[in-house]
Structure formats: structure tokens, C-alpha cells
Amino acid sequence: MKYVPDATADRRFESDNTVDRVGVDGLLSELDEYAVEQALQIKEKGEDVTVTALTIGPEQAEAAVRKALQMGADQGVHVKDDAIAGSDAIATSLVLAKAIEKIGRPDLVMCGMASTDAGMSVVPAMLAERLDLPQVTLASVVETQGDQVRIKRDGDAATEVIGGTLPLVLSVTDQSGEARYPSFKGIMAAKKKPLETYSLSDLGVDAGQVGLDAAWTAVEETAARPPRTAGEIVKDEDGSGATALVEFLAAKKFI
């Protein structure tokens, strides 16, 4: 799961062009809430399942794990190390894979389809490669029975049905099912659930493998969004409104 800046807050960049994750309000990425929900639904089928919520981030990222615990996850892990700041998807997948291996080889690694602050959708595939597991990704419907997983993946032209055998990496879209809200009972119970903190040294990851200096991509420049300007009003006083509207849409390449 990922701790991301709140979309309704005043988001901004640091002087090194990385996203400010400390000085702004943050929360568990909405797209990752669907992954938590699907994991909990598998657990509620009555199988012997332990759901572990895992995140990487600064001190405040613990809030994302707490949210998952309140929803019903059994335990949490927070990877926290200043050297991770500025990491790209490649380094992030490395740290996540090492954390997963330390937690214990799982039957299922559940991910959201993307993060709301980056939208790259590549970490699940990278995790599958690093963990040497098959991937079943971008599921809009998830069905499980024993060690069998079957998903539906909606494309532009067709819906695919894909099956796999555990263990595997699975990612789900925002169409997979509405995520539950934590109940008061769940919020109180979460306070007693275990939450471990790992550093890079705990995972055996060299600091030179992560962070901004190790990133394969770089943001060269950022600029504040310009203020919104008044829209253009098309009047139809002489019957020419429709023509003017079509010309405007054509000029903007909407039609």
C-alpha cells in the first residue's frame, strides 16, 4: 500500500523536485483500499488467512497501515528509512520485495492498480519479477477457491478471464468492489494489532540502491498550475451559436 498526499490538500514539490510527503496531509491511496478489501474478502471466506499490510514511507506513512488495520488487516509493517526518499519504482519494488521476503513467503501479494500520486501501474509487475512469481494483474473481478485464482480484466475491446495458481502477485482495479469503512469496533481493535518497523539494514538493502541518486528517472522542472481563467461564453442571439460551438470544439481538437 502507499501513503500519498491528499488530493484535496495543497500538494507541492520539494526543492529537489520530489513530492513533498512530510509537509502536506496524506492518507492511504484510495486505489490501494480496493486491494485491502479484496484481501479481507478472501480471509472472510473462512480460510486460514493472515492479512499483512505493508507500506514504505516517512513517519506519517504509519497512518496508511493503521487504516488497513482498522479495516480488518491482522498486522502491519512499515518500512521507514530516510535513504528511501526520492526512490523510483525500481527501487521501491526492491525494498517491497525484500520486506515481503522478511515477513515470510506469502501465498498472495495483493496490490492496487496504481498509486494516485504517480499512476505508473508498474510496481506489481516488478514485484512479480523480483519474487519470481506469476502475475495476474488489473482485475475487475476476483474469484478464489483453494489455491486457484480467476480474474476478469476489462479492456477497451474485450473482457479477459485469466486464471492462476497460488502463490502469485495480484493487482485489482477500482471496479473490483467498494472498500469498506472502518467500524468503531475495528478502530479500537486496530490499536492492539502488531505493527513492525523495518529499516534498510533490517532488509539487507544497501542505501546506495535506493533514493534520488539511484533513480533511473528524474523530474527536471516543476511549476505551479496557472490560475483558472474565465471560460468562453457562446451566445446564440442570431442562430449562429451552434456553428460557433462546433468551431470552438474543433479548434480544441475535441471533435
N, C-alpha and C positions, 0 to 999 in steps of 0.2 A: 504494500500500500504506500501511497505517497502523501506527504504533508505539503499542501500547496497554498499559495496566497489566496485569500478570499477574493472572488471575482467582483464582489461589491465594494471592496476596500480600495484605497488609493495605492495601487501597485506601482512599483518603481524598480529601477536598476541601481546596483552599486557602481562605484567609480570604475571598477574593472569590467563593467558590462555584464555582470552576473545578476540574477534575480535576487532582490532583497527578500530574504526569508526570515529575517530576525526582526526588522523594524516595522513589519506590517502584520495585520491579523491573518491567521492561517487556519486551515481545517483539513480534515480528511478529504481527499479528492472524491468528488461525487461519483465518478466513474469507477472508483475502487470500492465504493459502498455496494455496488452490484455484485462484485466478486465475494465480498464478505457474506452477503445474503445467500449466494449460491452455496458457499461452503457450509453455512449454517443449515440450509435445507437438506444437504447430504447428511449432516450429523443428525438431524431430526427424523430421518428415516429409521432410526433405531440401531444403526450400525455403531460399532465401537470406534468412534472417530474423535480425535482431538484437533481442534482448530487453533492454530497459532497465527497471530497477527504480527507481521514483520514490516518494519519501516526503517529508512535511513533518513537522517536529518539532524538539525540542531536541537537544542534543548526543548524548544517548543513543539517539536515533532512528536513528542510523547503524547500530545493531545489526540493525534490520529490513532495511536494504538489504544488509548483509553476509550475512544469512540467505538472501536471494534469490540473491545471487551464489554462495553455496555450493551452492544447489540447482541452479544452472546458468545463471542470467542472465548476459549478456555485460558489462553495465556498469550503473553505478548513479548516481543523482542524489539529493542530499539538500538540500532547501530548508530553510535554518536562519536564523531571524531572531527576535529577542526580541519584536518588534512583533506577531508572528503569534499569540502566546499568547492564548487565550480566543476565538479565531475560531469562528464558527458555520459551518454547511455552506455558506452562500452565499459567505463569504469564502474558505473552504477550496477550493471549486471554482474560484474566481477565480485563486488562486495556482497551483493544479494546472494549469489551462488555460494560463496564461502560461508555466509551466515546460515543458509539453508543446510549446508553440509554439517555445520557445527550443531545446529538444532537436532539433526537426525534425519537421515534419508527419508523423505516423505513419500507417501503413495500418490499425492496430488499436490501440485503447486498451482494455486488459483490466483489469477491476475485480472486486473481491469483491462479494458481495451487500449487505454492510453491515459496519460495524465492531463488534467485540464490546463496545466501551465506550459506544456510542451507539445503534446499531441503527436508524438512521433510513432507510437504503437510498435516499437521495435524491441523493448526490453523482454517481453515474453519469449520471443524467438531466440534472443541472445541467451536467456536463461536456459532454454531447452538445449542449446548447443553446449553451454558450459557444463551442464549437469548430465549431458549425454542421455537426454530423454526425448521421446517423441513429443510433438506439439500439436494440440488441437485448439485452434485459436478463433477469436471473433465469433463466439457462439451467441446466438439469439435465443436458443432453447437448449437446455442441458438435461439429459436423462442418464441416470446411473443405475446399474444393477450389478451388485457384486463388484468385480474388478473391471467391468465393462462400462465405457462411457460413449454416449452417442450425442452428437450435437447437430443443430441446424444452423447453417451460416447463410445469411441473406446477402446476395449480391445484387448488382444492378439489373441483371437479366434473368437470374435464376436463384433458387434456394438449394444449397448443397446439404446433404446428410453425410456426416463424417463420423466414423467410429474409431475407438482406440481402446487399448488395454492398459490398465494401470501397471506401473507408475507412468505419469506423463505431466506435461505442463498444459494448463487450460486457461484461456482468457475469455471473458464474457463481455458482451456489449450492454448498452443501456436498455436494450429490448428484452433482456433475459428475465426481468421480473423486478418490481418495485422493491427497493430496500426498506427494511423495517425501521421504525423509530425506537430508540432505546426506551424501555419502560422504567418506571421508578424503581421497581424491583431489580431490573438489570443494572441500573446506575449504581445502586447500593452494593450489589453483588460484585461489580467490577472492582471495587476498592480492595477486595480481598484476593483478587486473582494475581498470579505471579507475573511480574514484568521485569525481564532481564535487560541489562545494558551491555553491549559489546563495543569494544574499540577495535581499530585496525589490527593492533598487536594481538588481540584475542582471536582474531580470524586468520592471522598469519599473512596479512596483506601488507606489502611494503608501501609506505606513504608516497613513494615516487611513482606508483602505478595509478594513482588517483589524483583528483584535484584539477585545478585550472591548467597547470603547466603540462599535465599529461593528456589533456583533452585533444581529440582529433578534429574538433570543430571550434570555431571562435566567433564571437559576436564582435564585429569591427566597430559598430557605432550604434547608438540608440538616440532617439529623440522623442520628446513628449508629443502625444497626439494633439493636433491643432484643434482649437475650439470649433464647435459645430457652427456652421453658418446657416442663415435663413434659407429655406427651400424656395424653389421657383414656383410661382402660382400661375397656372394656366387658366385663363378666363375664356368663356365661350359666349361672348356677347354678340358676335356676328356669325356664329356657326362654324368658326374655324378652330374651335377648341380641340376637336378630335385630331385634326391634322397636326396641330402644334404638339399635342401629346405624343403622337406617333413619331414625329421628328425628334422630339427630346429623347424618347426611349431608344431610337435608332442611333442617335449620336453617342449615347452612353453604352451602346452595344448590348442592350438588354433584349433587343429583338433584331 
